[in-house]
Amino acid sequence: MNSPYQIILSRRITEKSTVLENLHRAESNRCLRACKAPRLVFNVDPRANKVEIAQAVEQIYADKKVKVVAVNTVRVGPKPRRVRGFSGKTSGYKKAIVTFRPGDQVEEENA
């Protein structure tokens, strides 16, 4: 895989990923204040490994000069579904939770 856009397919925007992204801004209790590193969640190619994912994210966000500290991957399997009496499956996918250095700004602040 040559292009970083072949490895990183898209950002994963869900309620859970949004909470995870905003943990480094939380000040409500002592445990949340310990989460200083920003995290983003991506849909990735199922064949990609953690090193390739880290390099691709750093290339995509090269203008912001971010450094990937850790990559956690999760393979989500297909779920059975029924549509109009026919049984089938949704497609499985792989997602990556990417942790950056504390203080790195990945997204623009909305004022």
N, CA and C atoms as a LAMMPS dump frame, in Angstrom:
ITEM: TIMESTEP
0
ITEM: NUMBER OF ATOMS
333
ITEM: BOX BOUNDS ff ff ff
-5.0000000000000000e+02 5.0000000000000000e+02
-5.0000000000000000e+02 5.0000000000000000e+02
-5.0000000000000000e+02 5.0000000000000000e+02
ITEM: ATOMS id mol type element x y z
1 1 1 N 0.839 -1.179 0
2 1 2 C 0 0 0
3 1 3 C 0.883 1.241 0
4 2 1 N 0.775 2.014 -1.036
5 2 2 C 1.655 3.157 -1.19
6 2 3 C 1.084 4.427 -0.576
7 3 1 N -0.126 4.746 -0.91
8 3 2 C -0.72 5.997 -0.476
9 3 3 C -1.277 5.877 0.94
10 4 1 N -1.12 6.929 1.757
11 4 2 C -1.722 6.869 3.092
12 4 3 C -3.251 6.836 3.032
13 5 1 N -3.813 7.308 1.924
14 5 2 C -5.271 7.297 1.785
15 5 3 C -5.799 5.922 1.387
16 6 1 N -4.913 4.983 1.02
17 6 2 C -5.327 3.599 0.826
18 6 3 C -5.371 2.86 2.156
19 7 1 N -4.613 3.332 3.138
20 7 2 C -4.598 2.716 4.462
21 7 3 C -5.686 3.327 5.338
22 8 1 N -5.73 4.655 5.411
23 8 2 C -6.755 5.354 6.199
24 8 3 C -7.927 5.617 5.27
25 9 1 N -9.031 4.914 5.494
26 9 2 C -10.178 5.047 4.595
27 9 3 C -11.026 6.262 4.939
28 10 1 N -11.288 6.497 6.231
29 10 2 C -12.103 7.642 6.627
30 10 3 C -12.001 7.831 8.129
31 11 1 N -12.426 9.025 8.588
32 11 2 C -12.587 9.255 10.022
33 11 3 C -13.862 8.573 10.469
34 12 1 N -13.861 8.048 11.663
35 12 2 C -15.053 7.399 12.215
36 12 3 C -15.687 8.373 13.197
37 13 1 N -16.831 8.916 12.81
38 13 2 C -17.52 9.902 13.636
39 13 3 C -18.749 9.234 14.247
40 14 1 N -18.625 8.859 15.506
41 14 2 C -19.743 8.306 16.263
42 14 3 C -19.784 9.012 17.612
43 15 1 N -20.81 8.732 18.384
44 15 2 C -20.905 9.351 19.699
45 15 3 C -19.746 8.902 20.588
46 16 1 N -19.407 7.639 20.529
47 16 2 C -18.321 7.116 21.353
48 16 3 C -16.968 7.69 20.93
49 17 1 N -16.737 7.828 19.617
50 17 2 C -15.458 8.376 19.165
51 17 3 C -15.348 9.863 19.485
52 18 1 N -16.46 10.582 19.471
53 18 2 C -16.447 11.998 19.824
54 18 3 C -16.111 12.189 21.301
55 19 1 N -16.66 11.332 22.156
56 19 2 C -16.325 11.388 23.578
57 19 3 C -14.841 11.1 23.775
58 20 1 N -14.326 10.109 23.069
59 20 2 C -12.915 9.743 23.17
60 20 3 C -12.001 10.871 22.697
61 21 1 N -12.41 11.576 21.642
62 21 2 C -11.615 12.688 21.121
63 21 3 C -11.568 13.855 22.092
64 22 1 N -12.635 14.055 22.861
65 22 2 C -12.719 15.22 23.744
66 22 3 C -12.265 14.932 25.169
67 23 1 N -11.755 13.746 25.46
68 23 2 C -11.316 13.43 26.822
69 23 3 C -10.146 14.297 27.275
70 24 1 N -9.276 14.695 26.353
71 24 2 C -8.115 15.494 26.766
72 24 3 C -8.503 16.911 27.185
73 25 1 N -9.733 17.336 26.884
74 25 2 C -10.222 18.654 27.309
75 25 3 C -11.027 18.58 28.601
76 26 1 N -11.314 17.372 29.085
77 26 2 C -12.199 17.208 30.243
78 26 3 C -11.501 17.645 31.527
79 27 1 N -12.22 18.35 32.361
80 27 2 C -11.704 18.808 33.653
81 27 3 C -12.656 18.441 34.787
82 28 1 N -13.652 17.593 34.523
83 28 2 C -14.709 17.363 35.499
84 28 3 C -14.264 16.549 36.706
85 29 1 N -13.382 15.579 36.524
86 29 2 C -12.883 14.847 37.689
87 29 3 C -11.419 14.48 37.499
88 30 1 N -10.849 13.923 38.565
89 30 2 C -9.419 13.646 38.591
90 30 3 C -9.001 12.605 37.557
91 31 1 N -9.829 11.581 37.354
92 31 2 C -9.491 10.527 36.395
93 31 3 C -9.468 11.061 34.967
94 32 1 N -10.425 11.921 34.622
95 32 2 C -10.468 12.466 33.268
96 32 3 C -9.354 13.459 33.022
97 33 1 N -8.894 14.151 34.067
98 33 2 C -7.79 15.091 33.9
99 33 3 C -6.489 14.378 33.556
100 34 1 N -6.402 13.08 33.841
101 34 2 C -5.194 12.311 33.531
102 34 3 C -5.08 12.005 32.038
103 35 1 N -6.163 12.131 31.288
104 35 2 C -6.157 11.859 29.847
105 35 3 C -5.707 13.113 29.112
106 36 1 N -4.423 13.264 28.921
107 36 2 C -3.882 14.476 28.299
108 36 3 C -3.637 14.336 26.804
109 37 1 N -3.592 13.111 26.297
110 37 2 C -3.261 12.907 24.886
111 37 3 C -4.527 12.865 24.036
112 38 1 N -4.573 13.629 22.946
113 38 2 C -5.738 13.567 22.05
114 38 3 C -5.755 12.257 21.261
115 39 1 N -6.956 11.784 20.944
116 39 2 C -7.134 10.546 20.193
117 39 3 C -8.135 10.764 19.076
118 40 1 N -7.912 10.062 17.973
119 40 2 C -8.842 10.066 16.852
120 40 3 C -9.124 8.628 16.452
121 41 1 N -10.311 8.397 15.893
122 41 2 C -10.705 7.059 15.464
123 41 3 C -10.867 7.085 13.946
124 42 1 N -10.281 6.088 13.268
125 42 2 C -10.302 5.999 11.814
126 42 3 C -10.795 4.629 11.382
127 43 1 N -11.468 4.569 10.223
128 43 2 C -11.705 3.308 9.53
129 43 3 C -10.463 3.053 8.688
130 44 1 N -9.898 1.856 8.801
131 44 2 C -8.657 1.542 8.092
132 44 3 C -8.827 0.287 7.254
133 45 1 N -7.88 0.087 6.351
134 45 2 C -7.878 -1.117 5.524
135 45 3 C -7.65 -2.333 6.421
136 46 1 N -8.414 -3.403 6.237
137 46 2 C -8.272 -4.575 7.109
138 46 3 C -6.906 -5.247 7.038
139 47 1 N -6.141 -5.009 5.966
140 47 2 C -4.825 -5.625 5.829
141 47 3 C -3.709 -4.787 6.437
142 48 1 N -4.009 -3.565 6.871
143 48 2 C -2.977 -2.66 7.385
144 48 3 C -2.584 -3.041 8.809
145 49 1 N -1.288 -2.89 9.11
146 49 2 C -0.837 -3.134 10.478
147 49 3 C -0.639 -1.802 11.203
148 50 1 N -0.28 -1.877 12.487
149 50 2 C -0.201 -0.675 13.311
150 50 3 C 0.894 0.288 12.846
151 51 1 N 2.003 -0.224 12.385
152 51 2 C 3.102 0.64 11.925
153 51 3 C 2.68 1.405 10.672
154 52 1 N 2.043 0.718 9.734
155 52 2 C 1.558 1.385 8.519
156 52 3 C 0.506 2.432 8.847
157 53 1 N -0.373 2.14 9.803
158 53 2 C -1.408 3.102 10.195
159 53 3 C -0.767 4.343 10.8
160 54 1 N 0.21 4.17 11.683
161 54 2 C 0.881 5.309 12.314
162 54 3 C 1.591 6.178 11.278
163 55 1 N 2.292 5.549 10.336
164 55 2 C 2.983 6.32 9.301
165 55 3 C 1.996 7.055 8.405
166 56 1 N 0.878 6.425 8.071
167 56 2 C -0.115 7.07 7.21
168 56 3 C -0.744 8.275 7.892
169 57 1 N -1.061 8.156 9.179
170 57 2 C -1.666 9.283 9.906
171 57 3 C -0.675 10.435 10.002
172 58 1 N 0.585 10.146 10.256
173 58 2 C 1.582 11.213 10.33
174 58 3 C 1.783 11.89 8.976
175 59 1 N 1.667 11.148 7.878
176 59 2 C 1.77 11.76 6.552
177 59 3 C 0.554 12.631 6.243
178 60 1 N -0.639 12.162 6.62
179 60 2 C -1.855 12.927 6.34
180 60 3 C -1.852 14.237 7.123
181 61 1 N -1.429 14.188 8.388
182 61 2 C -1.409 15.383 9.235
183 61 3 C 0.004 15.968 9.339
184 62 1 N 0.79 15.886 8.275
185 62 2 C 2.171 16.388 8.294
186 62 3 C 2.223 17.901 8.47
187 63 1 N 1.231 18.628 7.942
188 63 2 C 1.233 20.084 8.069
189 63 3 C 1.012 20.533 9.513
190 64 1 N 0.409 19.68 10.345
191 64 2 C 0.181 20.027 11.754
192 64 3 C 1.3 19.529 12.652
193 65 1 N 2.274 18.793 12.072
194 65 2 C 3.453 18.292 12.787
195 65 3 C 3.066 17.476 14.019
196 66 1 N 2.203 16.486 13.821
197 66 2 C 1.788 15.629 14.922
198 66 3 C 2.656 14.378 14.954
199 67 1 N 2.743 13.755 16.116
200 67 2 C 3.497 12.525 16.315
201 67 3 C 2.567 11.486 16.934
202 68 1 N 2.473 10.323 16.303
203 68 2 C 1.624 9.247 16.809
204 68 3 C 2.38 8.517 17.912
205 69 1 N 1.74 8.389 19.071
206 69 2 C 2.339 7.706 20.21
207 69 3 C 1.927 6.242 20.246
208 70 1 N 0.633 5.97 19.985
209 70 2 C 0.141 4.593 20.055
210 70 3 C -0.987 4.396 19.058
211 71 1 N -1.146 3.153 18.613
212 71 2 C -2.241 2.772 17.727
213 71 3 C -2.87 1.507 18.292
214 72 1 N -4.176 1.557 18.532
215 72 2 C -4.931 0.378 18.944
216 72 3 C -5.891 0.042 17.819
217 73 1 N -5.947 -1.235 17.428
218 73 2 C -6.823 -1.642 16.336
219 73 3 C -7.897 -2.593 16.852
220 74 1 N -9.068 -2.519 16.211
221 74 2 C -10.204 -3.375 16.545
222 74 3 C -10.802 -3.875 15.239
223 75 1 N -10.944 -5.203 15.13
224 75 2 C -11.629 -5.788 13.976
225 75 3 C -13.074 -6.042 14.386
226 76 1 N -13.994 -5.428 13.667
227 76 2 C -15.419 -5.595 13.939
228 76 3 C -15.975 -6.564 12.905
229 77 1 N -16.522 -7.647 13.377
230 77 2 C -17.022 -8.681 12.481
231 77 3 C -18.378 -8.341 11.895
232 78 1 N -18.812 -9.089 10.884
233 78 2 C -20.117 -8.832 10.274
234 78 3 C -21.251 -9.248 11.2
235 79 1 N -22.375 -8.542 11.097
236 79 2 C -23.551 -8.853 11.901
237 79 3 C -24.633 -9.435 10.996
238 80 1 N -25.359 -10.427 11.479
239 80 2 C -26.466 -10.954 10.669
240 80 3 C -27.63 -9.969 10.634
241 81 1 N -28.223 -9.782 9.466
242 81 2 C -29.37 -8.89 9.276
243 81 3 C -30.393 -9.58 8.389
244 82 1 N -31.646 -9.19 8.554
245 82 2 C -32.712 -9.701 7.701
246 82 3 C -33.4 -8.519 7.026
247 83 1 N -33.536 -8.59 5.721
248 83 2 C -34.202 -7.548 4.952
249 83 3 C -35.242 -8.22 4.067
250 84 1 N -36.502 -7.886 4.282
251 84 2 C -37.622 -8.427 3.501
252 84 3 C -37.622 -9.955 3.454
253 85 1 N -37.31 -10.579 4.568
254 85 2 C -37.338 -12.023 4.65
255 85 3 C -36.058 -12.714 4.246
256 86 1 N -35.136 -12.008 3.653
257 86 2 C -33.867 -12.609 3.237
258 86 3 C -32.807 -12.335 4.298
259 87 1 N -32.065 -13.346 4.659
260 87 2 C -31.01 -13.148 5.646
261 87 3 C -29.698 -12.831 4.932
262 88 1 N -28.918 -12.018 5.575
263 88 2 C -27.629 -11.619 5.018
264 88 3 C -26.741 -11.123 6.143
265 89 1 N -25.648 -10.493 5.787
266 89 2 C -24.709 -9.97 6.773
267 89 3 C -24.249 -8.58 6.365
268 90 1 N -23.989 -7.737 7.372
269 90 2 C -23.339 -6.468 7.098
270 90 3 C -21.856 -6.752 6.893
271 91 1 N -21.147 -5.854 6.282
272 91 2 C -19.724 -6.075 6.06
273 91 3 C -18.946 -5.76 7.337
274 92 1 N -17.91 -6.527 7.597
275 92 2 C -17.03 -6.25 8.714
276 92 3 C -16.041 -5.16 8.345
277 93 1 N -15.385 -4.606 9.344
278 93 2 C -14.411 -3.542 9.088
279 93 3 C -13.363 -3.536 10.188
280 94 1 N -12.341 -2.733 10.006
281 94 2 C -11.28 -2.564 10.989
282 94 3 C -11.179 -1.091 11.326
283 95 1 N -11.115 -0.791 12.615
284 95 2 C -10.963 0.606 13.019
285 95 3 C -9.707 0.747 13.862
286 96 1 N -9.131 1.937 13.842
287 96 2 C -7.904 2.212 14.58
288 96 3 C -8.121 3.42 15.478
289 97 1 N -7.725 3.293 16.734
290 97 2 C -7.758 4.397 17.695
291 97 3 C -6.323 4.895 17.808
292 98 1 N -6.086 6.107 17.326
293 98 2 C -4.734 6.658 17.234
294 98 3 C -4.545 7.696 18.334
295 99 1 N -3.486 7.522 19.141
296 99 2 C -3.171 8.438 20.234
297 99 3 C -1.99 9.309 19.821
298 100 1 N -2.128 10.614 20.027
299 100 2 C -1.086 11.58 19.682
300 100 3 C -0.366 12.051 20.941
301 101 1 N 0.713 12.814 20.754
302 101 2 C 1.426 13.39 21.894
303 101 3 C 0.525 14.371 22.628
304 102 1 N 0.7 14.507 23.94
305 102 2 C -0.048 15.55 24.653
306 102 3 C 0.306 16.919 24.104
307 103 1 N -0.691 17.715 23.853
308 103 2 C -0.477 19.064 23.329
309 103 3 C -0.595 19.168 21.825
310 104 1 N -0.599 18.068 21.111
311 104 2 C -0.777 18.125 19.654
312 104 3 C -2.19 18.561 19.31
313 105 1 N -2.298 19.486 18.36
314 105 2 C -3.6 19.973 17.907
315 105 3 C -3.866 19.348 16.534
316 106 1 N -4.845 18.467 16.46
317 106 2 C -5.16 17.795 15.208
318 106 3 C -6.318 18.49 14.519
319 107 1 N -7.332 18.82 15.251
320 107 2 C -8.516 19.454 14.687
321 107 3 C -8.519 20.938 14.996
322 108 1 N -9.206 21.695 14.127
323 108 2 C -9.334 23.129 14.352
324 108 3 C -10.346 23.363 15.472
325 109 1 N -10.05 24.344 16.309
326 109 2 C -10.973 24.686 17.384
327 109 3 C -12.139 25.482 16.811
328 110 1 N -13.342 25.09 17.155
329 110 2 C -14.53 25.816 16.71
330 110 3 C -14.861 26.888 17.725
331 111 1 N -14.873 28.121 17.3
332 111 2 C -15.156 29.229 18.223
333 111 3 C -16.58 29.683 18.102
